[in-house]
């Protein structure tokens, strides 16, 4: 793939954004009608600085889930797995706290974040080839939040199960399957799962921005057990090769047929928080009133990334950052790239008048990763994460807390953030059988409302 330099105006914009948000570095890649552009700004590591280039490796986090789904759909094409088959068709021993749900959860439930059990489960089960199978077996203790298939709730753990099904059907380790069936055919020779593979290249370190500035986040690597949910390390050049596949521009690669690529981007179910709807792993939104946006993002310890495609315009953009402030950086840069190449930006949510009784939304909502405080002030709502330091986050440095996010209503029980670090995110309130607010969906996860 021939790589052209990113236009200088976009480089200058990215440099201003990383300075504003104290993000040490970012790499940016754009694919537009088959022409690739890439570049980097800032530094790989504040302790041992090197310039970020288009070849610099970053952890891409949860965009890795789409690689797992791509490998899964290759098996679907071959007739070796059925998306609507129960998990126990392939893993007869699969167990959860809820026997009823463990028996009925399908592969489609997993690939669309509709499994219903606790999805944020992170445990290091070692470096052996049994690491993914071991964490899946440990899910026997996972509680069911809502019945399988009931509603969208973002699930890392669902993709561990899919990864183990993939390696079980293939009869070889998950990472080897992805290498052989995706990385190698697409020429992605700078994409890896293991730190010892990445370390011989130029690699970005993650950072946590503190009151004293960015600090290197440790440990650098993620456990092997979570590889299907967030284990890929890559660079923007390889990410553009991957984008070409899912834009239908990688004919002859033999990875997936065009109809399978299209099927992955079809609406499966509503999502209501991270995105409007969910496909087969892909998050689906609108890049313009008539242009479908197909996307995913990722977050590991000090690395945040975005990966967005507009298939109708043969356009893709990926932004890889090495800081927890990359949540905002990745989006502002990606949006500017879209505007530069396509001439239009994403539509903002349209605010409507809030309900008369905002007090019914106020309260405390608890999920595995977050304790959310929703406050009604006058005619507006705000939400803050008041949870203690997260168990899977960097423990050596405390990030600067985000300010409360201001919510505006966009539909009945649906809200969005119109400005600030979490601009563009949505929060949805879900009612129980009695008609009262029972759940809040924020950052894709459902959080149960706590009784006062």
C-alpha angles and dihedrals in degrees: 000000000000111000121207123197115266111254111272093237089061092047090052092048092050091049090053092049096050089048092049093049098035091240105157096214148352137189121207130198130182130186116193122173091335096311115117126210126182142166145148139229134194130006137318096220132004091216097048104017125202125162115265111242134179087266096055114118121233133174106256095198118195097006078082086077089071090057089053090050091047091054089047093052090051087061090047089054090051091051092241097119135026119216091214095050118105116258088244089067086075102020105035092181096054110137141178132173086267109064091189093056095041088056096050105036110117132203088251090056088055096045092050098044093249099121092111098211126106105296103186101077118144122176130153106229096176137264099285126114087255093062097104094041090050095054090047091053089050089060087081084094095049112120121227113239097185132355116285111271094018103111145342116276118160110250130192090174092058090064093051086061092049090048091053092048089052094051092043093053093044094043094225136084117294095238091052091052092054092046093050098041103034116010098046099043091049094046092244095156094156097057119099146162099204126068092221088061093050099043096078090063135062103285131186119225119220119244139203114212110225134174085272094052132261117344125191111259117228140232095042100197130064123229117269090235092071096045095115090054102042116343107116122114113193146139132244093258091059090042089058090052087054091047089054089059094053092043089056093248099116099077114172095026091112093217100114136350117247093248091054091050089052092046091056089058096051119107110263101171140344114271106186102192122041089027142352095258142356129236125183094317092319119112112226127210139136125277088184132355091278102022119090116222116211112192153148135187137200142212129184130155101318097337121103124176144173132208118186134172133186101195094187090062097037087240134141134169130186127186121190119192135180102216140070086239085064088093088082098027095056092052101044091050094045091049092050090051090052091050092048097050102032103029097233138077134218116283115253118234113264113239121221131192111286121244116269093242107055091159091078089066096048120098145076121307122191131203131159094268103028145041106202126200115200113194127190112213115177106306097343141074130219131189129206131181105231097171121129119254109308117253095232096043129094109287100191096068132037115222121226106264116248116241117250112284114236113227126208123189117249098171139348107315090350125112140173140198112242101186145010130051092322097046112155096024121126136215123198128193118216124203129219127225090278091058094248124125106269105162141024120208110210128159085005095297127108113234120196118235112242119223115239 
